[in-house]
Amino acid sequence: MTDNQRKKAAASDQESWKEKGVVLRAFFYIFGTHVLAGFVYLLFYLGQHAQK
């Protein structure tokens, strides 16, 4: 394997890791946003049904 081929393989591998990182980060942001929205919804629901 020549030096140029090694650089291309390393760049391709690094690019793959970056793509996986972006997908993982997006998943956690979306999941976290939904959890937070669900918690806020729960607070409003409980506040609406509280004994006054």
Phi and psi in degrees as a GROMACS rama.xvg file:
@    title "Ramachandran Plot"
@    xaxis  label "Phi"
@    yaxis  label "Psi"
@TYPE xy
-82.7048  167.912  THR-2
-63.3999  -36.355  ASP-3
-65.7321  -39.9361  ASN-4
-67.2844  -37.4652  GLN-5
-63.7093  -41.1264  ARG-6
-63.811  -41.9509  LYS-7
-64.6255  -41.5207  LYS-8
-65.775  -41.3769  ALA-9
-66.3116  -41.0654  ALA-10
-65.3567  -39.8892  ALA-11
-65.2377  -41.4001  SER-12
-65.5455  -41.228  ASP-13
-65.4969  -40.3363  GLN-14
-62.9345  -39.7184  GLU-15
-62.5048  -42.3188  SER-16
-65.1346  -38.199  TRP-17
-64.521  -41.5591  LYS-18
-63.2373  -43.1665  GLU-19
-63.1932  -38.3917  LYS-20
-64.3682  -41.1655  GLY-21
-65.6761  -44.0867  VAL-22
-63.9606  -43.1736  VAL-23
-64.4709  -43.5649  LEU-24
-63.9874  -43.1558  ARG-25
-62.6389  -41.1478  ALA-26
-60.1998  -46.3862  PHE-27
-66.8849  -37.8269  PHE-28
-64.88  -44.5949  TYR-29
-65.9906  -44.7323  ILE-30
-62.0879  -45.649  PHE-31
-63.4108  -39.0603  GLY-32
-63.6987  -40.7977  THR-33
-68.4596  -37.3904  HIS-34
-63.9503  -45.3009  VAL-35
-62.3377  -43.9602  LEU-36
-63.5749  -39.803  ALA-37
-63.6522  -38.7686  GLY-38
-65.4936  -43.9573  PHE-39
-63.3169  -41.1053  VAL-40
-61.0698  -42.3477  TYR-41
-61.9448  -41.6207  LEU-42
-61.4575  -44.4544  LEU-43
-64.2888  -40.793  PHE-44
-62.5911  -46.7548  TYR-45
-67.4412  -37.2597  LEU-46
-66.2656  -34.7683  GLY-47
-71.4508  -32.4168  GLN-48
-100.435  12.3951  HIS-49
-76.0742  151.591  ALA-50
-70.9703  128.378  GLN-51
